[in-house]
Amino acid sequence: MLSSQGVKPGSINMGRILRQLAHRSNQSRKVVYHRPPIYGKDDYGVENSAITTAELLLPQLPALIRPALTADYQLEKAGVNIIGAARVYTPNIQTIKGMSNFNQDNNTNFNEIEGWDRFVDSQRTIYHIPTNATGSWTSGTADVTFASDGQQITATFGAPANDDTFYYTTGATNTLEADRLRFQIMSSGASDIELTNIKSYNGETQDSAYAITYTPASLSIPTGSWMTVDVPFVSGTQVGSTPVASGTSIYRDGARYAVTVTTGATFDYEADFRDFEFEISGAASGNTVMVRDIKFYKSISWHVHSLKELNDEYMIFNCVRTSGKRDSRRRAYG
């Protein structure tokens, strides 16, 4: 017998459960869903180098991760380890498809979560760039003022040039263990403010030769809602031996923006982090760009091995955890 609201007695609202658990348990959190690009085939059915479907790199997927084995250290080729297993709980597929990046009206390439897709999770934060104060933030063109509400940094533009930069500067900070970069960004005012590029300077401040640069293609910063950017840092611009098209991707409302990743001639990820820079274009006087939760982190990859349970309330995936080169070898081998 149905209740007056038309909900079956004992039904589970997994989305609500995950939100509530996120306040109580670190096992419930937002992860990045990733599917490598799909390559074309020749007349013999052999994959070629032509990408027919771009990678999916979609942040903010709610998930509950229940590790079953934390460290097994089975050594695989290229130094990769299989170091654990877990069951990953997600909302049902209809709920997932109601999220902006996963909505098939916006993103026709996402249909369902398949075998060997992966959930990218954070093992630990290596360095969190502070946005709770303005002291270490600077404008590259001297027309930007800064304010903070204790959580986000707000850059307000005066009489901007065609391209304006603002950046955070710190003393030498070790980010060697980081393999991903994440932040959230939003604008107000003009709707066509674009994120031109993002730079991390390692080894020196404000010298492009020491920078890794992420350049999105015509990416407008949304107004009124946060856009999450979660991209590989240095070594993660390919999956295994498979290069990712155009370096990496940023998805906004289901649309992919190709991101070119370039490194300066003397950039060295083993060198200490010094500066983090945003370059924007299209801002008018009085427009603002807000940024928060900027962090370099070490990731965990949970690869979908099998679907344990599928129903109209939630899904459970059996996953294996893989890791790249061991930290003890990374600095030794470069």
FENDA-V649575 format. One record per backbone hydrogen bond with DSSP energy under -0.5 kcal/mol. CO is the residue of the C=O (numbers start at 1). NH is the residue of the N-H. E is the energy in kcal/mol with one decimal. If there is no record, write none. Layout:
BEGIN
<<CO:NH:E> <CO:NH:E>>
END
This chain:
BEGIN
<<3:6:-1.8> <7:3:-1.2> <8:11:-2.0> <12:14:-1.1> <13:17:-2.3> <14:18:-2.7> <15:19:-1.8> <16:20:-2.4> <17:21:-2.9> <18:22:-1.7> <19:23:-0.6> <20:23:-1.0> <21:24:-1.4> <21:25:-3.8> <25:28:-1.3> <27:29:-0.6> <27:65:-2.4> <29:63:-2.2> <31:33:-0.5> <31:61:-2.7> <32:120:-3.5> <33:58:-2.7> <34:118:-2.5> <35:56:-2.3> <37:39:-0.5> <38:52:-2.5> <38:53:-1.8> <40:48:-2.5> <42:45:-2.0> <46:42:-2.4> <49:51:-0.6> <50:40:-3.3> <50:52:-0.5> <53:38:-2.5> <55:57:-0.5> <56:35:-2.1> <57:59:-0.6> <58:33:-3.0> <60:62:-0.6> <61:31:-2.7> <63:29:-2.3> <63:65:-0.5> <64:66:-0.6> <64:89:-3.0> <65:67:-0.6> <66:87:-2.0> <69:85:-1.7> <73:75:-0.7> <74:82:-2.0> <76:79:-1.0> <77:80:-1.4> <80:76:-3.2> <81:83:-0.7> <81:323:-2.1> <82:74:-1.9> <84:321:-2.7> <85:68:-3.1> <85:69:-1.8> <86:88:-0.5> <86:319:-3.0> <87:66:-2.7> <87:89:-0.5> <88:317:-2.5> <89:64:-2.4> <90:315:-2.2> <92:96:-2.2> <93:97:-2.3> <95:98:-1.2> <96:99:-1.9> <99:102:-0.9> <99:103:-1.4> <100:103:-0.6> <103:106:-1.4> <103:107:-3.5> <106:108:-0.5> <107:110:-1.1> <109:111:-0.6> <112:111:-0.5> <112:114:-0.6> <114:117:-1.8> <117:304:-2.9> <118:34:-2.7> <118:120:-0.6> <119:121:-0.7> <119:302:-2.7> <120:32:-2.4> <121:123:-0.6> <121:300:-2.9> <124:298:-2.6> <127:129:-0.6> <127:296:-2.7> <129:294:-0.6> <134:137:-1.9> <136:169:-2.0> <138:167:-2.7> <143:158:-1.8> <145:156:-2.8> <147:154:-3.2> <152:149:-1.1> <153:155:-0.5> <153:291:-2.3> <154:147:-1.7> <154:156:-0.6> <155:289:-2.0> <156:145:-2.4> <157:286:-3.8> <162:282:-0.9> <164:280:-2.8> <165:140:-2.7> <165:141:-0.6> <166:278:-2.7> <167:138:-2.6> <168:276:-2.1> <173:175:-0.5> <173:273:-3.4> <175:178:-1.5> <179:233:-2.4> <180:297:-2.4> <181:231:-2.4> <182:295:-2.8> <183:229:-3.1> <184:292:-2.1> <185:227:-2.5> <186:290:-3.5> <187:224:-1.0> <188:190:-0.5> <188:288:-1.4> <190:193:-0.7> <193:221:-3.3> <194:196:-0.9> <194:281:-1.9> <197:279:-2.4> <198:214:-3.0> <199:277:-2.7> <200:202:-0.6> <200:212:-2.2> <201:203:-0.5> <201:274:-3.0> <201:275:-1.1> <202:268:-0.6> <207:210:-2.7> <208:211:-1.6> <209:266:-1.9> <209:267:-0.5> <210:202:-2.6> <211:213:-0.5> <211:264:-2.8> <212:200:-2.1> <213:215:-0.5> <213:262:-2.3> <214:198:-2.1> <214:216:-0.6> <215:260:-2.2> <216:218:-0.8> <218:220:-0.8> <219:195:-2.7> <222:187:-2.7> <226:228:-0.5> <227:185:-2.1> <227:229:-0.5> <228:230:-0.5> <229:183:-2.2> <231:181:-3.0> <232:234:-0.6> <233:235:-1.8> <234:237:-0.6> <237:244:-1.4> <238:240:-0.7> <239:242:-2.5> <241:243:-0.7> <242:239:-2.5> <244:247:-1.9> <246:248:-1.4> <248:259:-2.3> <250:257:-2.6> <252:255:-2.1> <255:252:-2.3> <256:258:-0.5> <257:250:-1.8> <258:217:-1.4> <258:260:-0.5> <259:248:-2.0> <260:215:-2.5> <260:262:-0.5> <262:213:-3.2> <264:267:-1.4> <268:271:-1.8> <272:203:-2.4> <273:173:-1.6> <274:170:-2.4> <275:201:-2.8> <276:168:-2.7> <277:199:-2.3> <278:166:-2.0> <279:196:-2.1> <279:197:-1.4> <280:164:-2.6> <281:194:-2.7> <284:287:-2.3> <287:157:-2.7> <288:188:-2.0> <289:155:-2.9> <290:186:-2.2> <291:153:-2.6> <292:184:-2.4> <293:295:-0.6> <294:129:-2.1> <295:182:-2.4> <296:126:-2.4> <296:127:-1.8> <297:179:-2.2> <297:180:-1.7> <297:299:-0.5> <298:123:-3.0> <298:124:-1.3> <300:121:-3.1> <300:302:-0.6> <301:303:-0.7> <301:322:-2.1> <302:119:-2.7> <303:320:-2.2> <304:116:-2.9> <306:308:-0.7> <306:318:-2.8> <309:316:-2.3> <313:14:-0.6> <313:92:-0.8> <314:311:-1.6> <315:90:-2.2> <316:308:-2.2> <316:309:-1.6> <317:88:-2.6> <317:319:-0.6> <318:305:-3.0> <318:306:-1.7> <319:86:-2.2> <320:303:-3.1> <321:83:-1.8> <321:84:-0.5> <322:301:-1.1> <323:81:-1.9> <326:329:-1.8> <326:330:-1.5> <327:331:-0.9> <329:333:-2.8> <330:334:-1.9>>
END
